[in-house]
Amino acid sequence: MKLMVDGSWRGEVPPTPELDAQRMIHAGRFRDRITSDGSSKFPAEAGRYHLYVSPACPFSHRVMVVRALKRLETVVGLSVLHPLWDTPDGWVFGDTCLSTVDGTGNGFRCLHEAYGASSPNYTGKVTVPVLWDQRSRRIVSNESLEIAYMLNDAFNSVDADNGLDLCPADLKSTMDGLNARITNSLAIGVYAVAAARDQREYDAAMGELFGFLDELDRQLDDGRPFLLGDRPTLADVLAYPPLARFDAVYNPLFRASRRRLADYPRLPALATRIHNLPGVAGTTRYDHILTHYYDGDWAVATRRGIVPELPATNCLKAA
């Protein structure tokens, strides 16, 4: 397991039970906020903040989608890490067709350097996305959902507001509940399927994942174009990255085999509508996604003792 210990990068650390419990997904460790009213040490300012992202990572992707929908390209900078993250140095920058150099001027070669600069005694995993403050030279947040909320409203006072509000007050309570389920049952749910250690864990994870996908598909049965009605919200943004990866990665590689996204009657149209919103298509980089999952440490040998489900759409399945 690659992580930092007391501020030092370790190429590999034996996974303790505590670390192993977080081997797939964990909450961000940096949890400060940018505010529009100057009430925090991180006030909204054009050009001050920068995102370190990987288009391959679905949690980075959700942040990239919000930045695009809010037209913040000239307000919040962006640097792209190489999709191969299981290197001796973890996530790395570079002037390649699949990555950029560190655009903040810090000269970071590896993402772990940003973590070490922010917290000299940091212990934990080094993850994307990262929201970086160029003035204090430290990480503001590495929690994707909180970054998404900040990008939605913190910069409205910096002449960046395009009029789109992804978190409308009248939908807040409904949206918060749906966002939690999208995160836990879908965005993290696919990793629970991939990480299953035995048949029991696999079957439970598959039930949670596809039960939720079935529910989402039924929710669209009334003809609504987006998950909560006629306008896109953060719920659609959170759902889009795992839906965009489902048939290319999660169904074949993670053995989420019960159905493809294409087998649902309404979810493919939802994914297409979100994809066609202004700027979203440009954030969806299948060259990054496929390189990350199929030429990285996700391309693992099949775990013995777990039998994938037969696809429900198999035309030869017995009645």
C-alpha distance (Angstrom), angle and dihedral (degrees) to the residues before:
residue distance angle dihedral
M1 . . .
K2 3.81 . .
L3 3.79 116.7 .
M4 3.79 145.9 122.2
V5 3.79 122.4 -90.8
D6 3.81 119.2 -164.6
G7 3.80 90.5 -18.5
S8 3.80 95.9 -50.1
W9 3.78 123.2 112.0
R10 3.80 114.8 -122.9
G11 3.78 119.3 -161.0
E12 3.79 91.2 -151.8
V13 3.80 131.9 3.2
P14 3.81 122.6 -175.2
P15 3.82 106.6 -108.0
T16 3.79 110.4 -111.2
P17 3.82 115.7 -159.7
E18 3.81 89.2 -101.3
L19 3.80 93.2 51.2
D20 3.79 93.3 40.4
A21 3.80 89.8 56.8
Q22 3.82 87.1 63.3
R23 3.80 96.7 41.8
M24 3.79 95.4 119.8
I25 3.80 111.7 25.8
H26 3.78 133.6 0.2
A27 3.77 137.4 166.6
G28 3.77 119.2 -91.5
R29 3.81 118.5 -94.3
F30 3.81 96.9 -149.0
R31 3.80 109.9 68.8
D32 3.81 109.9 166.8
R33 3.79 122.0 131.6
I34 3.78 139.4 -134.3
T35 3.79 111.1 -135.8
S36 3.77 131.2 -162.1
D37 3.82 95.4 -145.5
G38 3.81 99.1 54.5
S39 3.80 92.0 -112.2
S40 3.80 93.6 131.2
K41 3.79 136.6 50.0
F42 3.80 86.4 -103.1
P43 3.82 107.5 62.1
A44 3.78 119.2 -179.6
E45 3.80 111.0 -94.5
A46 3.78 130.5 161.0
G47 3.80 112.5 -111.1
R48 3.78 96.2 10.5
Y49 3.80 100.0 97.4
H50 3.78 131.3 58.7
L51 3.79 135.3 -170.0
Y52 3.78 124.4 -137.9
V53 3.80 106.4 -159.6
S54 3.77 146.4 158.7
P55 3.81 115.8 -145.0
A56 3.81 85.9 -152.3
C57 3.81 93.3 65.2
P58 3.82 114.2 79.7
F59 3.81 91.5 -147.3
S60 3.80 90.8 53.4
H61 3.78 89.0 44.7
R62 3.81 93.7 59.2
V63 3.82 89.5 56.1
M64 3.80 91.5 47.9
V65 3.81 90.2 52.4
V66 3.82 92.6 53.0
R67 3.81 90.9 47.8
A68 3.81 89.8 52.2
L69 3.81 95.9 45.1
K70 3.81 91.2 48.7
R71 3.83 91.2 47.1
L72 3.78 92.4 -126.8
E73 3.80 96.4 147.0
T74 3.81 92.7 115.1
V75 3.81 93.6 40.8
V76 3.82 104.3 46.6
G77 3.80 117.7 36.0
L78 3.80 125.0 -137.8
S79 3.81 135.4 -148.2
V80 3.79 122.2 -176.1
L81 3.79 125.0 -140.8
H82 3.79 122.9 -148.4
P83 3.82 112.6 -93.5
L84 3.82 93.4 -127.9
W85 3.79 100.4 85.6
D86 3.82 101.1 161.5
T87 3.79 91.6 82.6
P88 3.82 124.1 123.3
D89 3.82 86.7 -98.1
G90 3.81 98.0 41.3
W91 3.81 115.4 -140.9
V92 3.81 109.8 15.9
F93 3.80 138.2 -173.2
G94 3.78 123.5 -137.3
D95 3.78 144.5 151.1
T96 3.82 96.5 -101.5
C97 3.78 137.9 122.4
L98 3.82 88.1 -96.1
S99 3.80 101.3 40.9
T100 3.79 145.9 27.2
V101 3.75 134.8 -136.9
D102 3.80 118.5 -100.6
G103 3.79 101.9 -74.5
T104 3.80 96.5 -161.6
G105 3.79 95.2 76.6
N106 3.81 91.5 -116.3
G107 3.78 91.0 114.4
F108 3.79 93.7 -134.1
R109 3.78 111.9 172.4
C110 3.81 94.7 -175.5
L111 3.78 130.8 31.5
H112 3.79 92.2 -125.8
E113 3.80 87.8 68.7
A114 3.81 89.0 65.6
Y115 3.81 89.7 52.4
G116 3.79 92.0 48.9
A117 3.81 91.9 48.6
S118 3.81 90.3 51.2
S119 3.80 97.7 45.4
P120 3.83 117.0 14.2
N121 3.82 91.6 -163.0
Y122 3.81 96.5 42.2
T123 3.80 116.1 151.1
G124 3.78 119.1 -173.9
K125 3.76 145.4 59.0
V126 3.79 123.1 -38.9
T127 3.79 108.8 -128.7
V128 3.78 142.9 168.8
P129 2.97 142.1 -89.2
V130 3.79 103.6 54.7
L131 3.81 124.7 179.3
W132 3.81 106.7 -152.9
D133 3.81 129.1 -162.8
Q134 3.80 109.7 -144.5
R135 3.80 93.5 -163.9
S136 3.80 99.5 55.8
R137 3.83 92.1 26.9
R138 3.76 95.4 -131.3
I139 3.77 142.2 104.8
V140 3.79 116.0 -86.8
S141 3.80 95.5 -170.8
N142 3.79 141.5 -14.7
E143 3.80 95.0 -174.6
S144 3.80 106.9 108.0
L145 3.81 98.5 -154.2
E146 3.79 93.0 50.2
I147 3.81 91.0 47.5
A148 3.80 89.0 51.6
Y149 3.81 91.1 53.4
M150 3.80 91.0 48.6
L151 3.79 93.2 50.5
N152 3.79 89.7 50.0
D153 3.79 97.0 59.5
A154 3.81 115.4 -1.8
F155 3.80 95.2 81.2
N156 3.80 99.0 44.3
S157 3.81 88.9 103.8
V158 3.81 92.2 55.7
D159 3.80 93.4 72.4
A160 3.77 89.6 -101.1
D161 3.78 99.4 110.1
N162 3.78 111.9 117.8
G163 3.80 92.3 -173.7
L164 3.80 94.3 -101.1
D165 3.80 115.3 126.7
L166 3.79 112.7 -171.4
C167 3.82 91.8 -175.5
P168 3.82 105.7 49.0
A169 3.79 113.8 -173.6
D170 3.81 94.0 -129.3
L171 3.82 91.0 59.9
K172 3.80 98.5 38.2
S173 3.80 100.9 107.5
T174 3.79 93.7 44.0
M175 3.78 92.8 43.0
D176 3.82 94.6 48.9
G177 3.78 91.2 55.9
L178 3.79 93.0 46.0
N179 3.80 92.1 46.5
A180 3.80 90.6 54.9
R181 3.79 91.1 51.4
I182 3.81 93.4 46.3
T183 3.80 89.6 52.0
N184 3.81 97.2 45.1
S185 3.80 102.9 33.7
L186 3.82 100.9 33.4
A187 3.82 114.6 16.3
I188 3.82 93.2 39.3
G189 3.80 93.5 22.4
V190 3.81 93.9 72.5
Y191 3.81 89.3 54.4
A192 3.80 90.0 50.6
V193 3.81 87.8 57.7
A194 3.81 91.4 48.4
A195 3.81 92.9 46.2
A196 3.81 96.7 47.8
R197 3.79 109.6 134.1
D198 3.78 97.4 -163.3
Q199 3.78 142.0 9.6
R200 3.81 93.8 -89.3
E201 3.80 93.0 55.1
Y202 3.80 91.2 44.6
D203 3.81 93.8 50.7
A204 3.82 92.4 48.1
A205 3.81 92.9 47.9
M206 3.80 91.4 47.8
G207 3.80 90.9 50.9
E208 3.80 92.0 51.7
L209 3.81 94.6 45.5
F210 3.78 99.2 46.4
G211 3.78 94.3 36.7
F212 3.80 87.4 59.7
L213 3.82 94.2 44.3
D214 3.81 89.0 51.4
E215 3.79 89.3 50.8
L216 3.81 92.8 49.6
D217 3.78 91.1 50.2
R218 3.83 91.9 50.8
Q219 3.81 89.6 49.2
L220 3.81 88.3 64.5
D221 3.79 92.8 51.9
D222 3.82 92.1 99.5
G223 3.80 91.4 65.0
R224 3.81 98.1 -105.0
P225 3.83 110.5 154.3
F226 3.81 95.4 -141.8
L227 3.79 134.7 31.5
L228 3.81 95.7 -96.0
G229 3.77 101.2 29.2
D230 3.78 139.3 -76.5
R231 3.81 98.3 -14.9
P232 3.79 132.6 56.7
T233 3.78 116.8 -107.8
L234 3.77 136.4 -179.6
A235 3.81 87.3 -86.1
D236 3.80 89.4 66.8
V237 3.81 90.4 46.7
L238 3.82 91.4 53.0
A239 3.80 92.9 47.1
Y240 3.79 95.6 47.7
P241 3.85 102.2 71.2
P242 3.83 96.2 53.7
L243 3.81 91.3 41.3
A244 3.81 90.3 50.7
R245 3.83 90.2 52.4
F246 3.77 98.3 40.2
D247 3.81 104.3 93.7
A248 3.81 94.5 31.2
V249 3.81 97.7 48.0
Y250 3.78 120.7 -3.2
N251 3.80 99.0 49.9
P252 3.83 97.4 48.7
L253 3.81 104.1 24.7
F254 3.80 102.7 32.7
R255 3.83 91.6 39.6
A256 3.80 92.9 -120.7
S257 3.78 82.2 151.3
R258 3.80 105.7 153.4
R259 3.79 94.7 92.0
R260 3.76 140.1 -9.9
L261 3.78 118.5 -129.1
A262 3.81 85.6 -112.9
D263 3.81 89.4 62.5
Y264 3.81 93.1 64.8
P265 3.81 118.0 90.2
R266 3.82 98.4 -137.8
L267 3.83 112.1 13.7
P268 3.83 95.3 76.2
A269 3.82 90.6 57.8
L270 3.82 90.2 49.4
A271 3.80 91.4 51.9
T272 3.81 90.1 48.4
R273 3.82 93.0 50.2
I274 3.80 91.3 51.7
H275 3.81 91.0 45.0
N276 3.81 89.7 54.1
L277 3.81 95.2 52.9
P278 3.82 111.6 111.9
G279 3.78 111.8 -73.0
V280 3.82 98.1 -1.8
A281 3.79 97.9 104.1
G282 3.80 90.0 57.8
T283 3.81 90.6 58.6
T284 3.81 92.9 54.6
R285 3.80 105.6 88.1
Y286 3.80 112.1 175.6
D287 3.79 90.4 178.7
H288 3.82 87.1 64.3
I289 3.80 94.7 39.4
L290 3.80 97.1 50.9
T291 3.80 93.9 42.0
H292 3.79 90.7 50.7
Y293 3.77 97.5 49.4
Y294 3.80 103.4 31.9
D295 3.81 100.6 37.6
G296 3.77 97.8 36.4
D297 3.78 138.2 63.6
W298 3.79 92.0 -65.5
A299 3.80 88.6 72.2
V300 3.79 90.4 81.5
A301 3.77 127.9 155.3
T302 3.78 114.6 -91.9
R303 3.79 110.7 -84.8
R304 3.75 108.8 -115.8
G305 3.76 118.6 -125.5
I306 3.83 95.9 34.5
V307 3.80 117.6 100.9
P308 3.82 113.9 -161.9
E309 3.77 119.4 -128.7
L310 3.77 118.0 -97.6
P311 3.82 106.9 -111.9
A312 3.79 111.2 -98.6
T313 3.80 87.8 -136.2
N314 3.80 94.4 56.9
C315 3.81 103.7 132.0
L316 3.82 91.4 -148.8
K317 3.80 95.2 51.6
A318 3.77 111.1 126.9
A319 3.79 115.2 -106.5
